[in-house]
Amino acid sequence: MNPSDQGIEKIIRGDLLRLTAYQPIVPPDVLSQEAGVSIEGVIKLDGNENPYGCSSRVRDTLAAYPFYHIYPDPEQREVRQALEGYVGVGAEHILAGAGSDELIDLILRLFLNPRDKVINCVPTFGMYSFCTEVCGGEIVDVPRDKSYAIDIAGVKQAIDEKTKVIFIASPNNPTGNIASESDILELVKTGIVVVVDEAYFEFSGVTVAPLVPQHENLIVLRSFSKWAGLAGLRIGYGVFPTSLVEHLLKIKQPYNINVAAQIAVKESFADIDCLNDTVKAIVAERERLLAKLEKLRFLKPWPSQANFIYCAVLDGDARTIYKELQKKGIFIRYFDTPLLKNSLRISVGKPEHTDVLIEALQEIGGKGSG
Ligand SMILES: *Cc1c(COP(=O)(O)O)cnc(C)c1O
C-alpha cells in the first residue's frame, strides 16, 4: 500500500471507510462486451427501465433547444407548476430532484443527526440503507412477512427516541407488491416521518399523494425514470408538507435539476397520451409474462403492480440461470441473500423480449432438471 494513501485515509470518516459500495447497474455497452453480443442484441431486463424509451417530443425539443449555456432555475418553477396538475396537489408541496434518489439523500440530510435511526422494511430498494449510512445514520431492518407485506406491529415496536424516518416502497422493489393505505396511515399516526416511495406509481395506479397536504409527516416520492423513459436524465420529485419544501429548497444544490431534465418533464406531459399508451402496453405485457412464467415449473413468479416480476427459483440455482441468460445476451437481476433467497427479478420488456426470454428459460430449465 502507498503510505501516503494510508495517511490521507486516516482523516476519512471511519463509518464511510467501512461502508460497502452500492451495487449499481451495469451499462449496456459493458453488458454487450461481457456477453459477446452486439449492443443491439442486448435484451436489458435488469434496470426496470422503459423499453419504449422517452417521448419523441423530448428528443426533438432537446435537439433544438438554444439555451444550454444558461443555468437552470434553482426554484424549479416550471417543473413544479407542471407537476401540480399531474399530481393534484399545489406546487408549494412539490420539489424535484436529480432522480428520486437525490431526494432520498436530501430527506435524510434534513432529519438525521449522527446515529439517528431509519426504519427499513426489508427486503426492499437498496438506496434507503445506503443513503442512511452515508448520512451517518443507523438503519433498522424490520423484515416483511411471508407475502412481503409490511410488519406494522414490528415497525411500531422498532421505533424509539432516535427514530426519525420510515421508508416504504410501494410498489416494493423487488417484490412488486403495494402497501395498503390503511397500513401507511397507521404508521403516519406514530408521528415519525413516513416516506412512501412510489417510483412505480404509473404501473400500479395506487397512490397516497393526495393525502400529503393533510399530514405533517407524510412524504411521497415519484420518478420519471420508469414510466416516462427518462432514467438517463435523472429526474424525480417529492410531494411534501409545505414547511419541509422550504427547508429542502435551502439545503439542496441550487442547480440540481438540469435544463435537459426540465425540458423533458414539460415535453413528457405534452405527450402524455403517448406515454400512457406505453405504460398500458407494459402493464399488459407484465400480465402476459406472469402467465408464461407461471407455466415454468422451476419458477414461482409473484404477482406485480410494477414493471418487473420477482421470481423464486424452486428448482435450480438463480445465479446459474442468470449466467445462462447472460450468455444469450439477456440480462436480469438475481438475488441470493437471507431475505431474497435464490430468486430473480425480471423487468418487463416488449413482447418480443418476453418471447426470447421464455424460450431461453425453457431451455435452461430443461437442462436443470435433466
Ligand atoms: C428505480 C427506483 C428509484 C429510483 O428512481 P430515480 O428517480 O431514477 O432516482 C427509487 N425508488 C425505487 C423503489 C426504485 O426502484
The ligand as a MOL file (V3000), in Angstrom:
LIG
                    3D

  0  0  0     0  0            999 V3000
M  V30 BEGIN CTAB
M  V30 COUNTS 15 15 0 0 0
M  V30 BEGIN ATOM
M  V30 1 C -35.7700 2.8830 -9.5550 0
M  V30 2 C -36.1930 3.2760 -8.1900 0
M  V30 3 C -35.9670 4.5600 -7.7130 0
M  V30 4 C -35.0180 5.4820 -8.4180 0
M  V30 5 O -35.5990 6.4350 -9.1120 0
M  V30 6 P -34.7100 7.5860 -9.7710 0
M  V30 7 O -35.7430 8.6370 -9.9660 0
M  V30 8 O -34.1520 7.0390 -11.0390 0
M  V30 9 O -33.6360 8.0070 -8.8120 0
M  V30 10 C -36.4720 4.9270 -6.4810 0
M  V30 11 N -37.1430 4.0360 -5.7390 0
M  V30 12 C -37.3470 2.7780 -6.1390 0
M  V30 13 C -38.0910 1.8320 -5.2710 0
M  V30 14 C -36.8640 2.3580 -7.3750 0
M  V30 15 O -36.9930 1.0730 -7.7350 0
M  V30 END ATOM
M  V30 BEGIN BOND
M  V30 1 1 1 2
M  V30 2 1 2 3
M  V30 3 2 2 14
M  V30 4 1 3 4
M  V30 5 2 3 10
M  V30 6 1 4 5
M  V30 7 1 5 6
M  V30 8 2 6 7
M  V30 9 1 6 8
M  V30 10 1 6 9
M  V30 11 1 10 11
M  V30 12 2 11 12
M  V30 13 1 12 13
M  V30 14 1 12 14
M  V30 15 1 14 15
M  V30 END BOND
M  V30 END CTAB
M  END
